[in-house]
Amino acid sequence: MSQLPANIEKVSDIINALNGGIAFYKDTKEKVAGQNLQAIFSRMLEEKQLAVLALQSYADDFKPIVVETHKDWTVEISNMYTQLLAHVNSANDNSYFAQLEDVEDEVLASIDIALEQDQPQEFACELRRIRSRMQQCREELHSLQQSSAIAG
């Protein structure tokens, strides 16, 4: 098994943020109209699931984390806010982008906090790899939001 990170709580924080993103993407994917957006959100959802699987091996020796049950509370609040928007404004696809960007920002922030700690080299490399993939997801969301604002 891999060497445990210096601060295992940071792994749990990252996994919790990713799991919150997974739940939010699943919910949002079902609500958007276009198949193109559904495909994009499915890919981002898969990136989050792969990241959880990669990080889970670092946390397994410490305590098992059940992927489906942990959610970050800020993601939960964003999800409730988006649901409220959907009811009040008959939300269209564009209304989800800002909330999904917030999800991505939360994931990136949790990874950055862990990277500020002195971590074993293998774990730090894995965090940087995951961070790069999550940054790409965030940038793609931002581009989608910008292009929909121009089109709208």
C-alpha positions in Angstrom: 0.0 0.0 0.0 1.2 3.5 -0.6 2.7 5.6 2.1 0.0 7.7 3.9 0.1 11.4 3.5 1.3 13.5 6.3 -2.2 14.9 7.0 -4.8 12.3 6.2 -7.6 14.8 6.9 -6.6 16.6 3.8 -7.2 13.5 1.7 -10.7 13.2 3.3 -11.4 16.9 2.6 -10.4 16.4 -1.1 -12.5 13.2 -1.4 -15.5 14.9 0.3 -15.2 17.9 -2.1 -15.0 15.5 -5.1 -18.0 13.5 -3.8 -20.0 16.6 -3.5 -19.1 17.4 -7.1 -20.1 13.9 -8.2 -23.5 14.3 -6.6 -23.9 17.8 -8.1 -22.9 16.7 -11.6 -25.2 13.7 -11.5 -28.1 15.9 -10.5 -27.3 18.7 -13.0 -26.6 16.3 -15.9 -30.2 15.0 -15.5 -31.6 18.6 -15.7 -29.8 20.0 -18.7 -31.5 19.9 -22.0 -28.8 19.4 -24.5 -27.1 16.0 -25.1 -23.8 17.9 -25.7 -23.9 19.4 -22.2 -24.9 16.0 -20.8 -21.9 14.5 -22.4 -19.6 17.2 -21.1 -21.0 16.8 -17.6 -20.7 13.0 -17.8 -17.0 13.4 -18.6 -16.5 15.8 -15.7 -18.3 13.4 -13.5 -16.1 10.6 -14.6 -13.0 12.7 -13.9 -14.2 13.2 -10.3 -14.9 9.5 -9.9 -11.4 8.6 -11.2 -9.8 11.1 -8.8 -11.7 9.7 -5.8 -10.5 6.2 -6.8 -6.9 7.4 -7.1 -7.1 9.1 -3.7 -9.0 6.4 -1.9 -5.8 4.2 -1.9 -4.1 6.8 0.3 -6.9 6.9 2.8 -7.7 3.1 2.9 -5.2 2.3 5.6 -6.5 5.1 7.8 -10.3 4.8 7.5 -12.6 3.7 4.7 -14.5 6.4 3.0 -17.8 5.5 1.4 -17.8 7.4 -1.9 -21.6 7.8 -2.2 -22.3 9.1 1.3 -19.8 12.0 1.8 -20.7 15.5 0.5 -19.1 18.8 1.1 -21.5 21.1 2.8 -20.7 24.1 0.6 -21.5 21.9 -2.5 -24.8 20.9 -0.8 -25.7 24.6 -0.3 -24.9 25.4 -3.9 -27.0 22.4 -5.0 -30.0 23.7 -2.9 -29.5 27.2 -4.3 -29.5 25.8 -7.9 -32.7 23.8 -7.1 -34.3 27.0 -5.8 -33.3 28.9 -8.9 -34.8 26.1 -11.0 -38.1 26.5 -9.4 -38.1 30.3 -9.2 -36.7 31.1 -12.7 -37.5 27.9 -14.7 -33.8 27.5 -14.8 -32.2 26.8 -18.2 -28.9 25.2 -18.8 -26.9 28.4 -18.3 -28.0 28.8 -14.7 -26.0 25.8 -13.7 -22.6 27.0 -14.9 -21.8 29.4 -12.1 -22.7 26.8 -9.4 -20.7 24.1 -11.2 -17.7 26.5 -11.3 -18.1 26.9 -7.6 -17.9 23.1 -7.2 -14.7 23.1 -9.3 -13.3 25.9 -7.2 -14.0 24.0 -4.0 -12.2 20.9 -5.3 -9.2 23.0 -6.4 -9.0 24.8 -3.1 -9.0 21.5 -1.1 -6.2 20.1 -3.3 -4.2 23.4 -2.9 -4.5 23.2 0.9 -3.1 19.6 0.8 -0.3 20.6 -1.5 0.7 23.4 0.9 1.6 20.6 3.4 4.7 18.6 3.3 3.5 15.4 1.5 5.2 12.2 0.4 6.5 12.7 -3.2 4.2 10.0 -4.7 1.1 11.5 -3.1 2.1 15.1 -4.1 2.6 14.0 -7.7 -0.9 12.3 -7.7 -2.4 15.5 -6.2 -0.8 17.6 -8.9 -2.0 15.3 -11.6 -5.6 15.4 -10.2 -5.4 19.1 -9.8 -4.4 19.6 -13.5 -7.5 17.5 -14.6 -9.8 19.4 -12.3 -8.4 22.7 -13.5 -9.2 21.7 -17.1 -12.8 20.9 -16.0 -13.1 24.3 -14.4 -11.7 26.1 -17.5 -14.0 24.2 -19.7 -17.0 25.2 -17.6 -15.8 28.8 -17.6 -15.6 28.7 -21.4 -19.1 27.2 -21.6 -20.4 29.9 -19.3 -18.7 32.6 -21.4 -20.0 31.3 -24.7 -23.5 30.9 -23.4 -23.5 34.5 -22.1 -22.4 35.7 -25.5 -25.1 33.6 -27.2 -27.8 34.5 -24.7 
